[in-house]
Amino acid sequence: MKELDKLKLENQLCFPLYACSKEVIKKYKPFLDEIDLTYTQYITMMVLWDKKEINVKELGNYLYLDSGTLTPVLKKLENKKYIKRSRSKKDERNLIISITELGMNLKNKSKNIPSKMSNCVNLNQEETSELYKLLYKMLLNFKN
């Protein structure tokens, strides 16, 4: 490969990752519209369905989002009564996010979304597993 060929779009790993991410989120949209969530709100709720309560910094680490991106998402989820934001009693500087009963009820309404998305992606189990491993390997390398 010539040195300048590295600058061609089709030779960039970042482009198919970017384009696939955009397309996957677009496929999520109709399913998420049914439960009135954006993709970022949905992944935030996934963490809260699991953790029940978490501070904003940890939540941002899970989602690879900074507080500037996360704050408006959390405000909207709080307005929908899915979460509650409160200051830590141990350290007022820490903002704690707790899921509400209404937020937990949303989990049941969301249970079919992963299988619907699996049909959209059209990869077999082995391909899905390999892609998952490779993407998480990349993500973990970025944290180092």
C-alpha positions in Angstrom: 0.0 0.0 0.0 1.3 3.4 -1.0 1.8 5.8 1.9 -0.9 8.2 0.6 -3.4 5.3 0.1 -3.7 5.2 3.9 -5.7 8.4 3.5 -8.4 6.9 1.4 -11.7 6.5 3.2 -12.0 2.8 2.3 -8.7 2.2 4.1 -9.8 3.7 7.4 -11.0 1.5 10.2 -12.7 4.5 11.8 -15.1 5.0 9.0 -17.0 1.7 9.0 -17.1 2.0 12.9 -18.6 5.5 12.6 -21.0 4.6 9.9 -22.2 1.3 11.6 -22.7 3.2 14.9 -24.8 5.7 13.1 -26.8 3.1 11.3 -27.3 0.9 14.4 -28.6 3.9 16.3 -31.0 4.7 13.4 -32.3 1.2 13.6 -33.0 1.6 17.3 -35.0 4.7 16.8 -38.5 3.2 16.0 -38.2 0.8 18.9 -37.1 3.5 21.3 -39.8 5.9 20.0 -42.3 3.4 21.3 -41.0 3.9 24.9 -40.2 7.6 24.4 -36.4 7.3 24.8 -33.4 8.4 22.8 -30.5 6.0 22.3 -28.4 7.8 25.0 -31.3 7.7 27.4 -31.8 4.0 26.7 -28.2 3.0 27.4 -28.3 5.2 30.6 -31.4 3.3 31.7 -29.7 0.0 31.0 -27.0 0.8 33.5 -29.6 2.0 36.0 -31.7 -1.1 35.6 -28.6 -3.1 36.6 -27.1 -0.8 39.2 -30.2 0.9 40.7 -28.0 3.7 42.0 -24.7 5.1 40.8 -22.8 8.4 40.9 -22.6 10.5 37.7 -18.8 10.0 37.3 -19.2 6.1 37.4 -22.2 6.3 35.0 -20.1 8.4 32.6 -17.3 5.9 32.8 -19.7 3.0 31.9 -21.2 4.9 29.0 -18.0 6.6 27.8 -19.8 10.0 28.1 -18.6 13.2 29.7 -20.7 15.1 32.2 -21.6 17.8 29.6 -23.2 15.1 27.5 -24.7 13.2 30.4 -26.3 16.1 32.3 -29.0 17.0 29.8 -29.8 13.2 29.4 -30.2 12.9 33.1 -32.4 16.0 33.4 -34.7 14.6 30.7 -34.9 11.2 32.4 -35.7 13.0 35.7 -38.4 15.1 34.0 -39.9 11.8 32.8 -39.8 10.6 36.4 -37.5 7.6 35.5 -34.6 8.7 37.8 -33.9 10.9 40.8 -30.8 13.0 41.2 -29.5 13.8 44.6 -26.3 14.9 46.4 -24.4 12.3 48.3 -24.7 12.5 52.0 -21.1 11.5 52.4 -19.8 14.0 49.9 -22.0 16.9 48.6 -19.8 17.1 45.4 -21.0 13.7 44.2 -24.3 13.5 42.4 -26.1 10.2 42.9 -28.5 8.9 40.2 -31.2 6.5 41.5 -33.8 4.7 39.4 -37.5 5.2 40.3 -40.2 2.6 40.3 -41.5 4.1 37.1 -38.0 3.8 35.6 -37.8 0.1 36.7 -41.2 -0.5 35.1 -39.8 0.7 31.8 -37.4 -2.3 31.8 -40.3 -4.6 31.1 -41.5 -2.5 28.2 -38.0 -2.6 26.7 -37.4 -6.4 27.0 -37.9 -7.1 23.3 -35.7 -4.4 21.9 -32.4 -6.5 22.0 -34.0 -9.3 19.9 -35.6 -6.8 17.5 -32.2 -5.2 17.0 -30.5 -8.6 16.6 -32.8 -9.2 13.6 -31.7 -5.8 12.1 -28.0 -6.5 12.4 -28.2 -9.8 10.6 -25.0 -11.4 12.1 -25.0 -15.0 13.4 -24.1 -15.7 17.0 -20.5 -16.4 16.3 -20.0 -13.2 14.3 -21.8 -11.2 16.9 -19.6 -12.7 19.7 -16.4 -12.0 17.8 -17.4 -8.4 16.9 -18.4 -7.8 20.5 -15.0 -9.1 21.7 -13.0 -7.0 19.2 -15.0 -3.8 19.9 -14.5 -4.2 23.7 -10.8 -4.9 23.2 -10.6 -1.6 21.4 -12.6 0.2 24.0 -10.4 -1.1 26.8 -7.2 -0.1 24.9 -8.6 3.4 24.7 -8.9 3.5 28.5 -5.2 2.8 29.0 
